[in-house]
């Protein structure tokens, strides 16, 4: 059983909200002043403190004045897709006449600006390549571009390695000595800031009036910024909460791209009631499915199109790919479960776990790594075969273990062992020779152990404590729902308590629908727990349990009622 810990509430914090429960929740998330809850755009951090942004603007201005050909090279996930779409839309709106994009195919070219993808891009004879959501590890790729006479501007948010690419400009808040106060911008956030800086320069130099071009309102791109930010699970610091809140407002008002509307429709969700949960668990997975199983260009085109009919058609394609992705992931998870059972029979699991199966799909190993990490409470790398000589892994980590730092230390101590890697604190990717897998397993477990603190592997669930009886109320649930945006680093309020299970039934063979009664107050509520073990639930022997949950609203036939959304059940 995981240990349940109530989040600490600092003392002597000024009143953050008139409702005492919300004051407590905000304080427990590190908010110290009411200003940190003001999400007006005027509070956005200024772009001027981003290192390299003026150099990047200069490159783009020169390209615009000469109407050079630009290719935007993105990543094959939702952050990469939104970053690519934003860059293309903004540059075209500014008056660039030749802007194309290219997304590497993960099964052919791999991640980032590789020499292979530069060769593909060179077929279009670009003058300038702009990377979005990638590039910090592309030393060889930038050199390959230079050899072909192509200038490169890098925009990224991943942690830099020991050697930086020799690009004309690099914009990344995580560069050494960068003074930008937020280190948690997603790739799409970095692109937004660069386009904001470029728009300001062009406005100040009367570009739009001289060219008779309507000056773009940068707020029109915030739907993409909000989606990419949530999809990439970056921490929702104050700056990111501003970006997400403003993007949500635009989507709810219908002021968003046709693709986002179509994706909400195909998922049978209402964009007018869009939430960060919809971004992370409904919209982003459908976009990601294109990059995982096929070609992310489909996801980018869905976000770029202004034709509602075309948007709906592409959203249906993405939905079908996501269904296929789910089936593959569920099958892989069953296989991995059997592997874990065998490992546990053999003894204790290592501090850092590696799992490899040559038949697993490259596009889904990241999802599997995340689920296994949650199950075993330790860093996990899931590997699959690339070719006869090479395997590729996707890593997911736990709090306090910086997975990219772990891989970097391994690479330094064992030159040549890892052929390529990159990522950030909680997620990373890497490649290595197949014959070195067993050796890497041992090294990885040993290196992870060096980074662990006592109790890191015990499994902890943080909550906001037991909910007082008077707060089991639909109005409170609505208040909490509107008090976000919630996401990574600004977690949705969760509570715990002991309940009697009055009714249990299984929905769709995997979701548990319950009626529960609070053990102390006797209050009775409907509840649901998603993706349970159908071999264990419903369970006639379980009539009482401690649960971790958050307050939700069940809407059915126009009627809204309080519902407990269960995260964990402790039998």
N, C-alpha and C positions, 0 to 999 in steps of 0.2 A: 504493500500500500504506500502510495506517495505521501510524503509529509505535507500537511496543509499549514501554510504560514499566512498570517494576516499581515498585509502591507503596513509598514510603519507610517504613522502620521506625525510629521514634524510639529513641534510646539512653536508658539509665538508667531504663527503665520497670520497675516492680515486676512480679514474675511474675504473669501473668494467667491462665494455665492450665498444668496439669502437662504437657500434651502440647506439645512445642516448636513444632509446626506451628500449633496453635491460638493459642499465645501470639503468634507472629509475625503471624498474620492479624488478631487483635484489635488489636494495637498499631498495625498499618498503617491501621486504621479509626478511630484517634484515641482508643481506650480507654486510660485511664491508671491505673485502679485496679480491682481485682476487684469492688468494690461496683457498678460500672457494668454488671456482668454478672449482678447479682442482680435478678430480675424479680418479686419479691414485691410484692403490691399495697400493702404498707405504705410502699414507696418512691415511690409516686406523688406528684407535686408537689401541694401543697395548693391548693384552689380559691380561697382568700381573696385571693391576689395578682392574680387576674384583674380588671382594671378593669371596672367597671360591673356586676359579678355581683350585688352586694347590691341595686342598684337593680332589676335584672331579677327577683331573688327577691321583692322587695317588690311589684312589679307582679303577679307570678303569685300571691302569697299573697292580695292584694286580689281578684284574679279568682276564686280558689278560695272565699274566704269569701262572695262574692256569687254563686257559681256562674255566672259570666259565660260567654258562648260564645266559644270560642277556635278560630281557624283557623291551622294550621301551613302555611306556604308554603315549599316546598322547591325543589330544583334537579332537573334532568332527567338526572342521572348517578348512579352507584352511591353516591357519597358523599352526594348529596342524598337518595337513596332510603333509605339506612340512617339518615341524620339524621332524616328525616321519621318513619320507623317508630319509632325510639327515642323521639322526643318524644311521639308519640301514645300509645305503650304506657306510658311512664312517667307522663304526666299522668293517664291513665285509672287507672293503679294507685294514684296518690296521692289519687284521689277526685274528680277533675274529671268532671262528668257530661255536658258538651257539648264534645267535642273532635273537630274535623274537620280534614281536610288538603286542600291544593290544590297540584298541580304544574303550573306553566305549560307550555303546549304550545310547544315551540321554534319551530314553524312559524307560530304565531298571535301569541302574546304576547311571545316573546323571553325573555331571561334575567332572572331576579330579580323583585323587587317593583316592577313597572311600574305606571303608572296604569291600564293595560288590565287587568292581573290583579287590581288592587284593585277595579275595577268588577265583575269576575266574583265576587270574594269577597264584595262588599257585598250581593249577592243573597241571601246566607245570614244577613245581619244580625249579623255578629260584633261583639263588644265589644273583642276583642284579637286582633291578628295577631302571630304569632311567626315570624320568618324563620329558616330553617336552611340553612347552606351558601350564603347569599346575603344581600344587603341593604346592603353597604357602599357601593355606588354608587347606591342607590335614593333619591336626594334627592327626585325628583319623585313617586315612588311613596309615600313616607312622607307627603309633603304632601297627596297625593290621599286617603290614608287619614284624615288629620286633618280634612280638609274634610268627610268623611262621619262624623266623630265616632268613628273607630276608633283605638284606641291601638296602638302598634307597639313590639315588643321585637325587636331584631336580634341574631341569633347568626351569626357568620361567621368565616372565617379568611383571606379574601382581603385584599390590601393596600388600605388606605383611600386615597381620592383627596384632593384639596385641600379639598373641602367634605364634611363628614359629614352624613348625614341627621339630621333633628331628631326622632329616636326617643326614646321614654320611657327606654330603656336600650339600650346596645350592649355586647355581650360578644364580644371579638375580641382574642386575644393579640397581634395585629399592629398594634393601635392605638398611636399615639404615646404614650410615657410609661407604657405598660402594663408592669408589673413581673413578669408571669408568665415564668418562666425558659425555658419551651419555646415557641418561635415556630413550631413545626411541627405543631401540632394540626390534624387534618383537621376538616372541618365537623362530623362526627359526634362527634369528640372534644370540641369546644366544647359541643355539646348535652349530652353525657354529664356534663361538669363542671357545667353549669347545673342539670341534674336532680339531681346529687349535692348541690349546695349547697341546693337546694329541699328535698330529702328530709331533710337535716340540720336545716334550720330547722323543718320540720314535726315531726320527731322530738323536737327540744328543746322544742317547745311542745305536746307530747302530742297532736298532731292524730290520729295513727293510733289511739291507745287511746281517745280521746274519740269518734271516729267508728266505732269497732269495725272498723277496716280493717287487714288484715295489713300490717305494715311491709315494703315491697319491699326485697329484697336487690339493690343496684345491680349486682352481679356478673352478674345474669341478662341484662343488656344488653350484655355485653362481646363476645358473638359479632358483634353489629352493629357495634360500635366497631372490632373487628379487621378486619372485612371492608371497611368504609368507609375506614379508614386506609390499608390496602394498595391499595385500588382507586384512591385519589386520588394515589398516588405521592408522598406527603409524606415528608420525611426521617425515618428511624427513629432518632431520638435516644433517649436512655435512657427517657424518659417514654413515648414511643410504643412502644418495644419491650416495656415492661411491659404496656401495654394490649393489644398484639397477642398476646403470649405467653399472657396470661390468657384472651383470647378463643379462641385456638387450643385451649387445654386444655379449655375448656368444649365446644367443637364436637367434639373427638375423643372426649369422654365422652358425646356425645349430648345434652348440655344446651344445645341451640340451638333456634332457631325452626324450625318445620316447613318454611318456605320454603327455608332454607339446606340442610336435609337433602334436600329434593326436587330442588334444583338440582344437588347432588352426584350424586344418583341418575340424573338425566336426562343428565348428562355422563359417566356410567359411571365415576365416581370414588368413593372411599370417604371419607366424612367422618371415619371413625375414624383416617385417616392424613392429615388435612388439613394443607396447607402454605401458606405465603404465595404460592407459585407458583400453587397452585390458586385462591386469591383473585384474583390479578392477571390470570391468563390463562384461567381456566375459569369461575368464578362471576361475577365482575364484568362481563365482556363480555356475558353473557346478561342481566344486569339492565340494563346500559347500552343493549342493543339496543332495549328498550322505549322509552326516551327518544329514541333516535336515529331510529327509524322510525315509532313509533306514539305511545303515551301511557305515561309513566312510572308512572301510577297502577297499571298492571299489575304493575310491579316492586315498588311499595310494598305492594300488597295481598298479593303472594306472601310478603313478609316479615312481614305482620301476621297472616295467618290462622293459626288453631290447628287447622284441619281438614286432616288429612293428604291426604284425597282431593282437596280443592280446591287444596291446595298443589302436588300432583303435576300437576294439570291446568294450572295457571298456569305451572309450570316447563316443561311441554311447549310452551306457547305462547311463552314466552321463548326456548326453545331454537330453535323454528322461526324466530322473528324474528332470532336471531343468525345462523342459516344464511343468511337473506336478506341480512343486513348484510354478511356475508363476501363474498357474490357481488357486491354493489354496490361494496364497497371494492376488491376485486380488479380489477374492470373499470375503476374510477377510477384505480387505480394503473397499469394498463397505459396508459391515456390520458395520465396525467401523465408516464410514462416517455418516451412519444413527444415530449411537449412539452420535456422536459429534453434529450433527444437533439438536438432542433432548436436549443435554446438553446446547447448546448455546441458545436455546429457553428459557431455564430455568434461564438464567442469565450468568454472566461472568464465564469463565473457572477458575478453581483453578490454583495456581502458579505451582503446580506439578500435572499432570493428570494421573490417573489410569483408565484403561479400562479392563474389564474382561468378557470373554465368555467361558463357559465350553466346547463348541464345537470346539474352535479354535485349530489348529494344533500346537503342541509344537515346531516343527522345523521351523515354519515361524513367530512366534511372534516377533522375533528380527527384521526382515524386516519390519513388520507392525509398531513396535515401532519407527523405524527410520523414516518411511514415515509420521507417525502422528506427530512426533516431528517437522519435517520440516513444516508441515501444520499449527500447532498451536503455534510454536515458544516458546516452554517450555518443560521441562523434562517430559518424558512420560514413564510409565511402562505398558506393555501389559501382562495380566495374562491369563492363561488357566489352566484347570483342570489336575492334575496328577492322583489323585484317589479321593475317596469319602471324604477324610480328608484333602488333601494337594493341594495347587495351586502353580504354578511356574510362575515367571515373568521375562521378559526381559526389561531392562531399557536403554533408550537413553537420552543423556543430551544435553544441549546447552553450549556455551562458558561461562565461569565464574561460572558454577555450577558443582562442582566435585561430580559426582553421587555416587561414592563409599564412599566418605566422608559423604555424606548425609545418606546413608544406615548405615554406621558405627555409626554415631551419634544416629540414631533411635534405633539401636541395643543396644547401651550403656544405653540410657534413658529408654528403654522398654525391659528389659531382657526377652528372650523367645518369643518375638513377631516374629522375623525373625529366622527361623530355620537354614538357610544357605544362605550365600551371598558371592560375590566376583566380582572383575572387576577392572576398572580403571576410569579415569576422565570422559570419554564420554559414556562408556557402562558398564553395569553390569548385573548380574543375581541374583535372589533370590528365596527363597521358604518360604512359611508360611502356617499356618493352614487356611483352607477355611473359618472357622467361624470368623476369625480375619480380613477378607478382608476390611470390611467397616471401622473398626477402623484404619487399616493401611492407608486407603485412606486419612483420616483426618490428621493423623500424618505426612504422606509424604508431603501433600500440605503445612502444617505448617512449616516443616523442610526446604523444598525448599525455601519458602519465606524468611527464615532467611539468606539464602545464596545469595539472589538476590541483585543486585545493581540497582539503577534507570536506566530504559531504557533497561534492559536485555531482557524483554519480548516484546519489541516493534517490533522486527524483523528488522534486518539490513543486507544489501547486500554490501559487500566490493568489489570495483572495482579498476582498474588502471586508471580511469578517461575516458574522451572522447578521442577517437582515432583521431589524426590529419589526414586530408584528404590524405596526401601523404603516409600514412602507410596502407591504404586499398589496399593491394598488395599481390599477391601470394608469392613473394619472402619473404616478411615480415612474412606471415603465416608459411612458411617453416622454417624460422629462429626461430620463437617462438616455433614451434613444436620440433625443435632440441635442444632448450635451456634448457630443463628439466634435470633430470626427475621431472615431476610435480606430486603432490599428497598432502596428508594431511600435513599441516604446511609449504608447499612450493607450494601454489596453482597456478594452471595454470592461465596465464594472462586473465583477463576479462575486458571488456570495456562497456560503456553505451553511448547511444545517442538516438535522436528522429528520427523516420523513418516513411515514408508513405508506407502503405501496398498496393502494386500495384496488386498482385495476392495472392490468398489463396486457398489451396486445402488440403484435408485430405488424408493421406496415411495409409493403413493398419488399418483404423478406429481409429487411436490414435496418429499419427504423423502429424504435420502441416508443409506443404511445402509452402514457400512464395517466392515472389519477392518483395524486399523492396527498397525504394529510400531514401537516406539520406536527411533529411529535409533542411539542410543548403547548402550542396555541390551539391546535385542533383545526386550523384553517385548511381548507381543501382546494386543490388547484389541478388543472390539467397540466401535463408536462410532456416533453418529447426529448428523446436522446437519439441522435443520428448515428448511423453506421455502427450498430452494436454487433456483437458476436451472436449470430442466429442460432448457434449450437448451445448457447447458454441462456438466451432470453427468448420468450418470457420464461421466468423462473418461479415456479410455484413455491419453492422453498425460501425465496427471498421476500419477506414481508416488511422488512425495515432496513433502511440503509442511510448512510451519510452521503449527501450529494453536493457537488459543486455546480453552480448554475448561474445564469443571468436572467434578468427579467425580459420577457418578450411579449409581443402582441400577436395573437392568432386572429387573422382576418378571414372570415368565411361568410359568403352571401351578404356582404356589406356590413356584417357585425364584427366588432373588434372586442376581444376579450384578453385578459391577462393570461399568460402562459409561461411556465418555467422551461427554459431551454437548458438542458442538462449537459454539462461538459464531462463530468466524471461521476461514476457511481462506485462507492466503496462498500462492498458487501461484508 
